Amino acid sequence: MAVKVKQLAVCPACSYRQKSEAKICKKCGDSLKNADRSWWVFIDHAGRKKAKKIGTRDAAMKVAAKLEARLTLGDFHILEKKTEAMTFTDYADKWLSTYAQNSLKYSTWKRYGNLLKTHIYPAIGKVPLDGIERTMLKNFIFQKVEQGLARATIRQMNALVSSIFTHAVEDALVKANPASKMGKFYKDTRGKEEIHPFTREELSLLLDTVQEHFAPYYPVFLTLARTGMRLGEALGLNWGDIDFSGRFIHVQRNYTHNRLTTPKSGKTRKVDMSTRLTEVLSAHRTAMKEKALKRGWGEVPEAAFVNEEGGRLDAGNLRGRVFYKAQEKAGLSRRRIHDLRHCYASLLLMAGESLVFVKEQLGHASIQITVDIYGHWIPGSNKAAVDRLDENQTKPIRNLEIEKGYMKSVTP
């Protein structure tokens, strides 16, 4: 018989329990800076085990003493398992740490965990899984709409809850998915969000400002502006992905949350490089070789864009310390880095490039996405369509009304 008291660190991301002195979670790799470090009581008697979180060390010691006394007197009821209804939190935590962690991208898995803890658990977390009804979820959605939460976020939360219940149906824990077909309750009637790409002149001014005031970061911003790559794709770029003779970049990975993963669509693609971008990246590689030798790095980092220590650039720092400040110095209104991608696409379309070419360069999963976002940037697209109706009409235009005397001249 053994009753022990231990302090554990419970990971806030995946709920894995480990030694209290741990700094990084052994399971998911997250920081344990904000971990729950409560004291626990563990019972191990005749092959039967039980664990209970208590809180403080003093409280845990008192509980342990009482439990040991009861076991000594032959009271083993405390080891009997109690049948409790599984709550939504119980099942969602299990889903998150098994299926989701092994099947989803790390960034998606991380975002789902945050949505659960921030929005969903406070509303339905303690409710038994089989006690959650459609009306309850509708009220939850209505509440989030009234709070002004972005419709895209509400859509993600509903998709998350629906996915969890789909698995619960497969596990025979519930009979139906109460979260299915809920889209009509959070449909956005405000229309599509407008994009605000830089004009050709604004882009030129921004790049000149970066080159003058933030020179080390000019290559990465020129890459974003001349390829339409997503920020994470650019930060995940390796030198081996760049074909200088063929003048293209092989987009193979995405860098987010300090991790390398696949591009958003899950597919790799090749993006053409302009002559200037090829020259700038070539000069950047030469400069990096010199820097690696000077700093004693041993070899050139495989990443194309690195910080002062040779590690990959941080997206947050690039936005706050360079991009926003460059816009301010240039006298431009603040836009997102992602608007460089919109700028790239809109300038190509206005120059007469096809939607198919732009779709392939951007790596969209379907051309419908490209049409929905950028279709209105095609100059004269509607005029060209109706002009084609006039084809084969070669006879000269005649004013039949004048010829037949239907119109009289008017003397001013």
LOGU-188109 format. One record per residue (C-alpha): residue in three letters; x, y, z. Coordinates in steps of 0.25 Angstrom, whole numbers, plus 2048, in hexadecimal, padded with zeros to 3 digits. Each point is the difference from the previous one (the first is absolute). Example, Ala and Ser with C-alpha at 12.3 -4.5 7.8 and 13.67 -1.06 7.14 Angstrom:
BEGIN
Ala8317EE81F/Ser80680E7FE/
END
This chain:
BEGIN
Met800800800/Ala80580E7FC/Val7FB80E801/Lys80980A7FA/Val80080F7FE/Lys8068067F4/Gln80080E7F9/Leu7FE7FF7F1/Ala80080A7F5/Val7F37FF7F7/Cys8038057F2/Pro7F580B7FC/Ala8007FC7F2/Cys7FF7F0801/Ser7FD7FE80F/Tyr80C7F6800/Arg8057FE80F/Gln80F800802/Lys80A80480B/Ser7FE80D806/Glu80E8057FC/Ala7FE7FE7F1/Lys80180C7F7/Ile7FB7FA7F3/Cys7F57F67FF/Lys8057F27FC/Lys7F37FD7F8/Cys7FE80D7F7/Gly80C808802/Asp7F980C806/Ser80580980A/Leu7FC7FD80F/Lys80280E805/Asn7F1801803/Ala7FE7F2803/Asp7F77FC80C/Arg80A7FB80B/Ser7F67FA80A/Trp8037F580A/Trp7FA7F37FE/Val7FD7F3808/Phe8037F37FA/Ile7FB7F2806/Asp8067F37FC/His7FA7F4807/Ala7FF7F27FC/Gly8018047F1/Arg7F580A801/Lys80580E7FD/Lys7F980E802/Ala80580E7FF/Lys7F980D805/Lys80480F7FE/Ile80080780D/Gly80680D7FF/Thr80A80580A/Arg80B7F7807/Asp7FA80180E/Ala7F27FC7FB/Ala8067F57F8/Met8087FA80C/Lys7F3801809/Val7F87F97F6/Ala80B7F57FE/Ala8007FE80F/Lys7F17FE801/Leu8007F67F4/Glu80B7F8806/Ala7F97FF80D/Arg7F37FB7F9/Leu8087F67F7/Thr8077FA80D/Leu7F27FE806/Gly7FC7F87F4/Asp7F780B7FA/Phe8027FE7F1/His7F48077FB/Ile80980C7FC/Leu8067F77F5/Glu7F37FD7F9/Lys7FD8067F3/Lys7F4809800/Thr7F88017F3/Glu7FF80E7FC/Ala7FA8067F3/Met80A8047F6/Thr80080F7FE/Phe8038077F3/Thr80D805806/Asp8047F1803/Tyr7FD7FB7F2/Ala80680D7F9/Asp80D7FF808/Lys8017F17FB/Trp7FD8047F2/Leu80A80B800/Ser80B7F8806/Thr7FE7F47F6/Tyr7FA8027F3/Ala80280F7FF/Gln80E800804/Asn8047F57F7/Ser7F88047F4/Leu7FF80F7FF/Lys80B80B7FE/Tyr80780580C/Ser7FA80E7FE/Thr7F27FA7FE/Trp8017F780C/Lys80580C808/Arg7F58097FC/Tyr7F67F6803/Gly8057FE80E/Asn7FF80F802/Leu7F28017FB/Leu7FC7F5809/Lys80680680C/Thr7FC80F7FD/His7F27FE7FB/Ile7FA7F2800/Tyr8047FA80D/Pro7FA80C808/Ala7F37FE7F9/Ile7FE7F17FF/Gly80C7F9806/Lys7FA7FB80C/Val7F37FB7F9/Pro7FF7F17FE/Leu8047FC7F2/Asp7F37F97FE/Gly7F880C806/Ile80480B7F6/Glu7F48037F7/Arg7FF8087F3/Thr7F980C807/Met80C80180A/Leu80A8027F4/Lys7F78097F9/Asn7FF80980C/Phe80F7FF801/Ile8028057F2/Phe7F580B802/Gln80880580C/Lys80D8017F8/Val7FA8077F5/Glu7FA80A80A/Gln80E802806/Gly8058047F2/Leu8097F47FF/Ala8057FF7F1/Arg7F77F77F8/Ala80D7F87FB/Thr8037FD80F/Ile7F27FB803/Arg8007F87F3/Gln80D7F9805/Met7FA7FE80E/Asn7F47F97FA/Ala8097F87F7/Leu8087FC80C/Val7F47FC808/Ser7FA7F87F5/Ser80D7F87FD/Ile8007FC80F/Phe7F27FC7FF/Thr8027F87F3/His80B7F8808/Ala7F67FE80C/Val7F67FA7F6/Glu80A7F77FB/Asp8047FC80E/Ala7F17FD803/Leu80080A80B/Val7F58097FA/Lys7F57FC7F6/Ala80180D7F7/Asn80980C7FD/Pro7F980C806/Ala80980A7FA/Ser7FE7FC7F1/Lys7FA80A7F6/Met80180C809/Gly80680A7F6/Lys7F38077FD/Phe80080580F/Tyr80D8087FE/Lys8008037F1/Asp80780E7FE/Thr7F68097F8/Arg80B80B7FF/Gly8067FA7F4/Lys80E7FC7FD/Glu80B807807/Glu80780A7F7/Ile80F7FF7FD/His80980C800/Pro80C7FD7F7/Phe80B80A7FF/Thr8008077F3/Arg80D7FF7F7/Glu80580E805/Glu7FD7FC80E/Leu8077F37FF/Ser80C8077F9/Leu80180A80C/Leu7FF7F580A/Leu80B7F87FB/Asp80980C7FE/Thr7FD80480F/Val8047F2804/Gln80C8007F8/Glu80580D806/His7FC7FE80E/Phe7FF7F1803/Ala80A7FB7F5/Pro8027F2806/Tyr7F17FD7FE/Tyr7FF8057F2/Pro8027F27FA/Val7F57FA808/Phe7F680B7FC/Leu8048007F2/Thr7FD7F1800/Leu7F2803805/Ala7FD80B7F6/Arg8067F87F4/Thr7FA7F2803/Gly7F3802808/Met8057F680A/Arg7FA7FF80D/Leu80880680C/Gly8027F2806/Glu8047FA7F2/Ala80B80B7FF/Leu8057FD80E/Gly8007F17FD/Leu8098027F3/Asn80D7F97FF/Trp80B8037F7/Gly7FE7F27FA/Asp7F28057FB/Ile80580B7F7/Asp8047FC7F2/Phe80980C7FB/Ser8027FB7F2/Gly7F17FC7FE/Arg7FC80D807/Phe7F57F9809/Ile7FE7FD80F/His7FA7F3804/Val7F780380C/Gln8007F3808/Arg7FE80580F/Asn7F980A809/Tyr80780580D/Thr7F680480B/His8007FF80F/Asn80F7FD7FF/Arg7FD7F37F9/Leu8027FC7F1/Thr7F37FA7FA/Thr7FA7FE7F2/Pro7FB80C7F8/Lys7F1804803/Ser7FA7F87F4/Gly8097F4804/Lys8068007F2/Thr80E8057FB/Arg8018097F4/Lys80A8087F8/Val80080F7FF/Asp8078087F6/Met80A80A804/Ser80280E7F9/Thr80E8047FB/Arg80280A80C/Leu7FC7F680A/Thr8097F67FB/Glu80C80A800/Val7FC80480E/Leu7FF7F2806/Ser80D7FD7F9/Ala80780C807/His7F97FC80D/Arg8067F2800/Thr80E8057FD/Ala7FE80A80C/Met7FB7F5809/Lys80C7F77FD/Glu80980C804/Lys7F880280D/Ala8017F1803/Leu80F8007FF/Lys80180D808/Arg7F87FB80B/Gly8057F2801/Trp7F37F97FC/Gly8087F57F9/Glu7F78007F5/Val7F58087F9/Pro7F27FE807/Glu7F77F87F7/Ala7F580A802/Ala80080C7F6/Phe7FC80A80A/Val80680080D/Asn80280980D/Glu80D804806/Glu8027F2807/Gly7FE7F97F3/Gly7F17FB803/Arg7F48027F8/Leu7FA80E801/Asp7F4802809/Ala7F38047F9/Gly7FC80980C/Asn80D807800/Leu8008027F1/Arg7F2807801/Gly80280880C/Arg80F8047FF/Val8018027F1/Phe7F37FF7F7/Tyr7F880A808/Lys80B809803/Ala8048017F1/Gln7F18037FC/Glu80180B80B/Lys80D8067FA/Ala7FA7FF7F2/Gly7F4808804/Leu7F77F47FC/Ser7F37FC807/Arg8027F3808/Arg7FD7F37F9/Arg8037F2803/Ile80C7F87FB/His7F67F77F9/Asp7FC80C7F7/Leu80D7FE7F9/Arg7FA7F37FB/His7F48077FC/Cys80880B7F9/Tyr8087F67F8/Ala7F37F97FB/Ser7F980D7FC/Leu80C8067F9/Leu8027F37F8/Leu7F18007FC/Met80080F7FC/Ala80C7FD7F7/Gly7F77F67F9/Glu8057F2806/Ser7F67F5801/Leu7F97FC80C/Val8057F27FE/Phe80F805801/Val7FD80880C/Lys7F97F4807/Glu80C7F77FD/Gln80A80B805/Leu7F780280D/Gly7FE7F2803/His7F1801801/Ala7F97F2802/Ser7F68047F5/Ile7FE80B7F5/Gln7F3804807/Ile80880580C/Thr8088097F6/Val7F48057F9/Asp7F880380D/Ile80C808805/Tyr8068077F4/Gly7F67FF7F4/His7FC80E801/Trp80E8047FE/Ile8007FB7F1/Pro80080D7F8/Gly7F48017F6/Ser7FD7F1802/Asn7F18037FE/Lys8028097F4/Ala8087F57F9/Ala7F57F6803/Val7F58087F9/Asp8098057F5/Arg8027F17FC/Leu7F18007FD/Asp80380A7F4/Glu8097F67F9/Asn7FD7FE7F2/Gln7F880C7FF/Thr8098077F5/Lys7F68097F8/Pro80180F803/Ile7F780780A/Arg7F48077F9/Asn7F780A807/Leu7F37FB7FB/Glu7F880B807/Ile80780B7F8/Glu7FF7F87F3/Lys7F17FE802/Gly7FD80E804/Tyr7FC7FD80E/Met80980A806/Lys7FF80F7FD/Ser80B809800/Val7FF80A80C/Thr80480E7FE/Pro80680680D/
END
